[in-house]
Amino acid sequence: MNLKDSNMKTIGLSMVMLLSICHFSFAQGIQFFEGSWEEALAEANKQEKLLFVDAYAVWCGPCKRMAKTEFTKDDVGDFYNTNFISLKLDMEKPDGRSFEKTYPVSAYPTMFFLDGDGKVVKKIKGFRPGEALIEEGRAALGSVDYSAKYAKRYEEGERDYDLVFNYLKALGKSGKSTIKIANEFLKENELDKKQRTEILSVGATEADSKIFEEYISDADYAKSIVGADAFYASVDKACENTVKKAIEFEYMELIDEAIEKMKSVKSPNAKAFAYTSKMEYAKAYKEEAMYLDIAKTYVKKIGKSDGLVYKMVGSDILEKFPSDSNNEYAFDLLHKWLKTDPTEANYLYMIRLLVQNSKTPAAVDLANEAVEKLDKLGVDAKRLKMTLEKLDPKGKTE
């Protein structure tokens, strides 16, 4: 595998983390649909989104833990509210039993990703932390392409406004380029300002394009048409796509361009993006000095107000730039992150990293500390206790 291929395989998930740690968020956790599963499926079909179903039981411990600690996370909510219609189903109530006739459930929780026709795109069982939920959702999205049904009609010459608008949206959701189709349609048709802005909102998906420049040239008007949240989401996504291109072609100037354009519209994510986009580039090309220089400034500027920054940078260093001095700094950041969000899942994540880096005594100490702290909070940390027993079965580290 060459460097380019290796880089591009890791960019998608990294960019999800990039945007998830920023301060701007659309909601507090996942917003679940109110209605039956048939109504939710109809809404998913109408919006051309996948339906995410959390099939749970009220007595299920992992189900309750996910509902309390994972579904409520801002980054999980931002991702799922943007990309899915989400539904919680108590499988012991009538609607849940009705759902199970078509979609059998053998363990709790079981989570389904269904397309608008009700086909199972992906099915997962068991507890998932927030980051894994985003990764599973990203995988589900990557396996669905809504653009094919529009492509044939477009290629046959149809240029109906609604067709093209939906075609561009579908291309964007599928991760395909929209630029060619958007350019063609805008050049060939006389559109009023509102229609043109709507086409730009779904077609200007790369920040290094002329149509993107047109889209942000009257940001206030665009926000009045598509809404401020949707406007900033589309701007951020376009800048993210340009970062991917910069990494693919090893062209740093594109990142500078994306940073400036995000700043020009005053995106709430602009400050963080100015750091994280260059950090992604440095990781891709193993530029250790560059990464550390930017990351340390990023931590100082933003870490205190966003604990996930500590986790992202610490984890990146351990994975990409391990050394004795770097690892010491990385674990210091991860300890700061734990102080901001001391959950059982987060402690387990930290313990795993300590063990992987030959720091088992420190992992045992942390596990003991975590069990004591969570017990005081009334949390029955069963998985932590099991982990501690495996790490230190005699209760005393050699």
C-alpha positions as CSV (number, residue, x, y, z in Angstrom):
1,M,0.0,0.0,0.0
2,N,1.5,3.4,-1.0
3,L,1.5,6.5,1.3
4,K,-1.4,8.1,-0.5
5,D,-3.7,5.1,-0.1
6,S,-2.8,4.7,3.5
7,N,-3.4,8.4,4.2
8,M,-6.8,8.4,2.5
9,K,-8.1,5.3,4.4
10,T,-7.6,7.1,7.7
11,I,-8.8,10.6,6.8
12,G,-12.5,10.0,6.9
13,L,-12.7,9.0,10.6
14,S,-10.1,11.5,11.6
15,M,-12.1,14.3,10.0
16,V,-15.2,13.1,11.9
17,M,-13.2,13.6,15.1
18,L,-12.0,17.0,13.8
19,L,-15.5,18.4,13.6
20,S,-16.8,16.6,16.6
21,I,-14.4,18.3,19.0
22,C,-15.4,21.8,17.9
23,H,-17.5,24.0,20.1
24,F,-20.4,24.4,17.7
25,S,-23.1,21.8,18.0
26,F,-26.6,21.4,16.6
27,A,-28.1,19.5,19.6
28,Q,-27.5,17.9,22.9
29,G,-27.3,14.3,21.9
30,I,-29.4,12.3,19.5
31,Q,-32.9,13.6,18.9
32,F,-35.1,10.5,18.6
33,F,-38.2,10.4,16.4
34,E,-41.6,10.5,18.2
35,G,-43.9,8.0,16.5
36,S,-44.1,4.4,15.4
37,W,-41.4,2.6,13.5
38,E,-43.4,2.6,10.3
39,E,-43.8,6.4,10.6
40,A,-40.1,6.7,11.2
41,L,-39.3,4.6,8.2
42,A,-41.6,6.7,6.0
43,E,-39.8,9.8,7.3
44,A,-36.4,8.3,6.5
45,N,-37.6,7.4,3.0
46,K,-39.0,11.0,2.5
47,Q,-35.7,12.6,3.6
48,E,-33.6,10.0,1.8
49,K,-31.8,9.2,5.1
50,L,-31.1,5.9,6.9
51,L,-33.2,5.0,9.8
52,F,-31.2,4.2,13.0
53,V,-33.1,2.0,15.4
54,D,-32.1,1.4,19.0
55,A,-33.9,-1.8,19.9
56,Y,-33.6,-2.0,23.7
57,A,-35.2,-3.4,26.9
58,V,-35.8,-1.3,30.0
59,W,-34.1,-3.9,32.2
60,C,-30.9,-4.0,30.0
61,G,-27.9,-2.5,31.8
62,P,-25.9,-1.7,28.6
63,C,-29.0,-0.2,27.0
64,K,-29.4,2.2,30.0
65,R,-25.7,3.0,30.0
66,M,-25.8,3.9,26.3
67,A,-28.9,6.0,26.7
68,K,-27.3,7.9,29.6
69,T,-23.7,8.3,28.6
70,E,-23.3,7.8,24.8
71,F,-26.5,8.9,23.0
72,T,-26.4,12.2,25.0
73,K,-22.9,13.2,23.7
74,D,-22.8,16.3,21.6
75,D,-20.6,14.8,18.9
76,V,-22.8,11.7,18.6
77,G,-25.9,13.9,18.4
78,D,-24.4,16.2,15.8
79,F,-23.5,13.2,13.6
80,Y,-26.7,11.2,14.0
81,N,-29.1,14.2,13.8
82,T,-27.5,15.3,10.5
83,N,-27.3,11.9,8.8
84,F,-30.2,9.7,10.2
85,I,-33.7,9.6,11.4
86,S,-33.3,7.9,14.8
87,L,-35.8,5.9,16.8
88,K,-35.7,4.2,20.2
89,L,-37.9,1.1,20.5
90,D,-38.8,-0.7,23.7
91,M,-39.0,-4.2,22.4
92,E,-41.4,-5.3,25.1
93,K,-44.0,-2.8,24.0
94,P,-46.5,-3.2,21.1
95,D,-44.5,-1.2,18.6
96,G,-41.3,-3.0,19.5
97,R,-43.0,-6.4,19.2
98,S,-44.4,-5.3,15.8
99,F,-40.9,-4.3,14.7
100,E,-39.4,-7.6,15.8
101,K,-41.7,-9.6,13.5
102,T,-39.7,-8.2,10.6
103,Y,-36.4,-7.5,12.3
104,P,-35.6,-10.3,14.9
105,V,-33.6,-9.3,18.0
106,S,-31.7,-11.9,20.0
107,A,-29.7,-9.6,22.3
108,Y,-29.9,-6.1,23.8
109,P,-29.1,-3.6,22.7
110,T,-29.3,-4.3,19.0
111,M,-29.0,-1.4,16.7
112,F,-30.2,-1.3,13.1
113,F,-29.5,0.9,10.1
114,L,-32.3,0.6,7.6
115,D,-32.7,2.3,4.2
116,G,-36.0,3.9,3.2
117,D,-37.3,0.6,1.8
118,G,-36.7,-1.1,5.1
119,K,-33.6,-3.1,4.0
120,V,-31.1,-3.7,6.7
121,V,-27.9,-1.9,5.8
122,K,-26.0,-2.6,9.0
123,K,-26.8,-4.4,12.3
124,I,-24.8,-4.2,15.5
125,K,-25.2,-5.8,18.9
126,G,-24.0,-4.7,22.3
127,F,-22.7,-1.6,24.0
128,R,-20.8,1.0,21.8
129,P,-19.0,4.1,23.1
130,G,-19.7,7.3,21.3
131,E,-16.7,7.2,18.9
132,A,-17.6,3.7,17.9
133,L,-21.2,4.7,17.3
134,I,-20.0,7.4,14.9
135,E,-17.7,4.9,13.2
136,E,-20.5,2.4,12.8
137,G,-22.7,5.2,11.4
138,R,-20.1,6.3,9.0
139,A,-19.7,2.7,7.7
140,A,-23.5,2.4,7.2
141,L,-23.6,5.7,5.3
142,G,-20.7,4.6,3.1
143,S,-22.6,1.5,2.0
144,V,-25.6,3.4,0.6
145,D,-25.7,5.4,-2.6
146,Y,-28.9,7.3,-3.3
147,S,-27.5,9.0,-6.4
148,A,-27.9,6.1,-8.8
149,K,-31.7,6.6,-9.2
150,Y,-31.1,10.2,-10.2
151,A,-28.0,9.7,-12.3
152,K,-29.8,7.8,-15.1
153,R,-32.5,10.4,-15.5
154,Y,-29.9,13.2,-15.5
155,E,-27.8,11.4,-18.1
156,E,-30.9,11.0,-20.3
157,G,-31.3,14.8,-20.3
158,E,-33.7,15.6,-17.5
159,R,-32.9,19.0,-15.9
160,D,-35.9,19.5,-13.7
161,Y,-34.9,21.7,-10.7
162,D,-36.0,19.3,-8.0
163,L,-34.3,16.3,-9.8
164,V,-31.0,18.1,-9.9
165,F,-31.3,19.4,-6.4
166,N,-32.0,15.9,-5.0
167,Y,-29.3,14.5,-7.3
168,L,-26.7,16.8,-5.8
169,K,-27.8,16.1,-2.3
170,A,-27.5,12.3,-3.0
171,L,-24.1,12.7,-4.5
172,G,-22.9,14.6,-1.4
173,K,-24.3,12.0,1.0
174,S,-22.6,9.3,-1.0
175,G,-19.2,11.1,-0.8
176,K,-19.1,11.7,-4.6
177,S,-18.1,15.0,-6.2
178,T,-21.0,17.4,-6.9
179,I,-18.9,20.1,-8.6
180,K,-19.3,19.0,-12.3
181,I,-23.1,18.6,-12.1
182,A,-23.6,21.8,-10.1
183,N,-21.5,23.8,-12.6
184,E,-23.3,22.4,-15.6
185,F,-26.7,23.1,-14.1
186,L,-25.8,26.7,-13.0
187,K,-24.4,27.5,-16.4
188,E,-27.2,26.0,-18.4
189,N,-30.2,27.5,-16.5
190,E,-31.5,30.9,-15.6
191,L,-32.3,30.6,-11.9
192,D,-33.5,33.2,-9.4
193,K,-31.3,34.1,-6.5
194,K,-33.1,31.7,-4.1
195,Q,-32.9,28.7,-6.4
196,R,-29.3,29.4,-7.2
197,T,-28.4,29.6,-3.5
198,E,-30.2,26.3,-2.8
199,I,-28.2,24.6,-5.6
200,L,-25.0,26.1,-4.3
201,S,-25.8,24.8,-0.8
202,V,-25.8,21.2,-1.9
203,G,-23.4,21.6,-4.9
204,A,-20.5,23.7,-3.6
205,T,-18.9,20.8,-1.6
206,E,-15.3,21.8,-2.1
207,A,-13.9,25.0,-0.7
208,D,-11.4,25.4,-3.5
209,S,-14.0,26.0,-6.2
210,K,-15.6,29.0,-7.8
211,I,-19.1,28.0,-6.9
212,F,-18.1,27.8,-3.3
213,E,-16.8,31.3,-3.4
214,E,-20.1,32.4,-4.9
215,Y,-22.0,30.5,-2.1
216,I,-20.2,32.3,0.7
217,S,-20.0,35.7,-1.0
218,D,-23.4,36.6,0.5
219,A,-23.4,34.5,3.6
220,D,-26.2,36.3,5.3
221,Y,-28.5,35.7,2.4
222,A,-27.5,32.1,2.2
223,K,-28.2,31.6,5.9
224,S,-31.6,33.2,5.5
225,I,-32.5,30.7,2.8
226,V,-31.0,27.4,4.1
227,G,-30.7,28.2,7.8
228,A,-27.6,29.2,9.8
229,D,-27.0,25.6,11.1
230,A,-27.2,24.1,7.6
231,F,-25.1,26.9,6.1
232,Y,-22.3,26.4,8.5
233,A,-22.5,22.6,8.2
234,S,-22.2,22.8,4.4
235,V,-19.3,25.3,4.7
236,D,-17.5,23.1,7.2
237,K,-18.0,20.0,5.1
238,A,-16.7,21.7,2.0
239,C,-13.6,22.8,3.9
240,E,-13.1,19.3,5.2
241,N,-13.3,18.0,1.7
242,T,-10.6,20.4,0.6
243,V,-8.4,19.2,3.4
244,K,-8.8,15.7,2.2
245,K,-7.8,16.8,-1.3
246,A,-4.8,18.7,0.1
247,I,-3.6,15.5,1.9
248,E,-4.2,13.4,-1.2
249,F,-2.2,15.6,-3.4
250,E,0.3,16.8,-0.7
251,Y,-0.7,20.4,-1.4
252,M,-0.6,22.5,1.9
253,E,-1.8,25.7,0.2
254,L,-5.3,24.2,-0.2
255,I,-5.5,23.9,3.6
256,D,-4.6,27.5,4.0
257,E,-7.3,28.4,1.5
258,A,-9.9,26.3,3.4
259,I,-8.9,28.0,6.7
260,E,-9.3,31.5,5.3
261,K,-12.7,30.7,3.8
262,M,-14.0,29.2,7.0
263,K,-12.8,32.3,8.9
264,S,-14.3,34.7,6.3
265,V,-17.9,33.5,7.1
266,K,-17.2,33.4,10.8
267,S,-17.9,29.7,11.2
268,P,-18.0,28.7,14.9
269,N,-15.6,25.9,14.0
270,A,-13.0,28.2,12.3
271,K,-10.7,28.5,15.3
272,A,-10.4,24.8,15.9
273,F,-10.2,24.0,12.2
274,A,-7.2,26.3,11.7
275,Y,-5.3,23.9,14.0
276,T,-6.8,20.5,13.3
277,S,-6.7,20.7,9.5
278,K,-2.9,21.2,9.6
279,M,-2.5,18.5,12.3
280,E,-4.3,16.0,9.9
281,Y,-1.8,16.9,7.2
282,A,1.2,16.5,9.6
283,K,-0.1,13.1,10.7
284,A,-0.6,11.9,7.1
285,Y,3.0,12.8,6.1
286,K,4.5,11.9,9.5
287,E,5.7,15.4,10.1
288,E,6.3,15.0,13.9
289,A,7.8,18.4,14.6
290,M,5.0,20.2,12.7
291,Y,2.3,18.1,14.4
292,L,3.6,18.7,18.0
293,D,4.2,22.4,17.4
294,I,0.6,22.9,16.2
295,A,-1.0,20.5,18.7
296,K,0.6,22.0,21.8
297,T,-0.7,25.5,20.8
298,Y,-4.1,24.0,20.1
299,V,-4.2,22.4,23.5
300,K,-3.2,25.6,25.2
301,K,-5.8,27.7,23.3
302,I,-8.8,25.3,23.3
303,G,-8.1,22.3,25.6
304,K,-9.4,24.0,28.8
305,S,-12.8,24.6,27.2
306,D,-13.1,21.2,25.4
307,G,-11.7,18.1,27.2
308,L,-12.0,16.1,24.0
309,V,-9.0,18.0,22.6
310,Y,-6.8,16.4,25.3
311,K,-8.0,13.0,24.2
312,M,-7.6,13.6,20.5
313,V,-4.1,14.9,20.7
314,G,-3.0,12.4,23.3
315,S,-4.3,9.4,21.3
316,D,-2.8,10.8,18.1
317,I,0.7,11.1,19.6
318,L,0.6,7.6,21.0
319,E,-0.4,6.2,17.7
320,K,1.6,8.3,15.2
321,F,4.6,9.7,17.1
322,P,5.5,7.4,20.0
323,S,8.6,8.1,22.0
324,D,9.4,8.3,25.7
325,S,9.1,12.1,25.9
326,N,6.1,12.3,23.6
327,N,4.3,9.5,25.4
328,E,4.8,11.2,28.8
329,Y,3.1,14.3,27.3
330,A,0.4,12.2,25.7
331,F,-0.6,10.5,29.0
332,D,-0.6,13.8,30.8
333,L,-3.2,15.0,28.3
334,L,-5.2,11.9,28.6
335,H,-5.3,12.2,32.4
336,K,-6.6,15.8,32.0
337,W,-9.3,14.4,29.7
338,L,-10.3,11.9,32.2
339,K,-10.8,14.6,34.8
340,T,-13.3,16.3,32.5
341,D,-15.3,13.1,31.8
342,P,-14.6,10.3,34.3
343,T,-16.9,7.6,32.9
344,E,-16.3,3.9,33.1
345,A,-15.9,3.7,29.3
346,N,-13.3,6.5,29.4
347,Y,-11.3,4.8,32.2
348,L,-11.3,1.6,30.3
349,Y,-10.0,3.3,27.2
350,M,-7.2,4.9,29.2
351,I,-6.3,1.6,30.9
352,R,-6.1,-0.1,27.5
353,L,-3.7,2.5,26.3
354,L,-1.5,2.2,29.4
355,V,-1.3,-1.6,29.0
356,Q,-0.5,-1.3,25.3
357,N,2.4,1.0,26.2
358,S,3.8,-1.4,28.8
359,K,2.5,0.6,31.7
360,T,0.6,-2.1,33.5
361,P,1.3,-0.9,37.1
362,A,0.0,2.5,36.1
363,A,-3.1,0.8,34.6
364,V,-3.7,-1.1,37.8
365,D,-3.4,2.1,39.9
366,L,-5.8,3.9,37.6
367,A,-8.3,1.0,37.7
368,N,-8.3,1.0,41.5
369,E,-8.7,4.8,41.5
370,A,-11.6,4.5,39.0
371,V,-13.5,1.8,40.9
372,E,-13.2,3.8,44.1
373,K,-14.4,7.0,42.5
374,L,-17.3,5.4,40.6
375,D,-18.4,3.5,43.6
376,K,-18.7,6.8,45.5
377,L,-20.8,8.1,42.6
378,G,-23.1,5.1,42.9
379,V,-21.9,3.6,39.6
380,D,-21.5,-0.2,39.6
381,A,-18.4,-0.4,37.4
382,K,-18.6,-4.1,36.6
383,R,-16.4,-4.0,33.5
384,L,-13.7,-2.0,35.4
385,K,-13.7,-4.5,38.2
386,M,-13.4,-7.4,35.8
387,T,-10.5,-5.6,34.0
388,L,-8.8,-5.0,37.3
389,E,-9.1,-8.7,38.3
390,K,-7.5,-9.7,35.0
391,L,-4.7,-7.1,35.3
392,D,-3.9,-7.8,39.0
393,P,-5.6,-11.1,40.0
394,K,-3.9,-11.3,43.4
395,G,-4.7,-7.7,44.2
396,K,-1.1,-6.7,44.2
397,T,1.0,-5.8,41.2
398,E,4.3,-7.5,41.1
